[in-house]
Amino acid sequence: MCLAVPGRILSTSGDDPLMRVGRVDFGGVLKEINLAYTPEATIGDYVLVHVGFAITVIDEAEAEKVFAHLREIGELEDLEEAG
């Protein structure tokens, strides 16, 4: 099963669209993520991330729904421990 996790973009770097990265906050866990598939993503946006790539931009309400579900099934704690 594949899982995409929402995160909020805190900063971005890189001018080349294929090499652009963002520092993304996953509920307290910070990671650098490739933004090549989401050129429209900007600081403050929420993105769904799968294997290190942002695959789509989502709104904050949808991100919160996913975080709530992950907390409910105990997966958010696993992500925090892995960070």
N, C-alpha and C positions, 0 to 999 in steps of 0.2 A: 504494500500500500504506500502511496506517495502522500506526503504531507507538505503543504505550503503554510508558512507561519507569517502572520502580519507583523510588521514593524514600522516605526516612524523614522523618517530620514532626519538626521540631526545636522549633517553637513555633506557636501559633495566635493569631489575633486576630479580633475582630468578634463582636457578639452576634446580628446578623441572620443566620439560617441561609443565606440566599441570597448574602450578602456575606462570609461567613466565609472567611478565607484562612489558609494555613499556610506557614511557611518550611520548605522541603523540601530535603533533601540527596540529590543524585543522585551518590553516589560522589565527593564533593568539589566538585561544582557545586551552588551554592545558588540557589534560585529561589522566588518567591512564587507559590503555586498556589491556585486557588479550590477550596474544600472543600464547595460546595453539594450535590454529588451523593453525598457521603460524610459525612453528619451524625454517624455513629458513630465517625469517625476521631478519635484523640486523639494527643497527643505520644508519640512512640516507635513509633507504628504505621507500617507500610509501606503505601504506596498506589501503584496504577498510575495514571500521569498521561498524558493525551492532550490536546494543544493547550491546556495551561494549566489543565486541570480534573482533579482526582482522580476516577477513575471507579469504583474499588473498593478495598477494603482487602484486602491479602494478607499472608501470614505471612512471617517473615524468611527461612525456608528457600527459599520460592518466589522471593523477591526476589533472593537470592544466585544461584539457578539462572539467572535472567534476566541478571544482571550477568556471570556467567561466560560465557554464550552471547554477549553483546554484546562482551566482550573477545575472544572467540574469532574473531568475524567482523570485528573492528576498529572496531565502531561506538561503543564506549565512549570511545575516544580522540576521535572526532568530537564527542561530546557535551561532553567536557571542554574542547576547543578552542572550542566555541561559547559556553561559559559565561563 
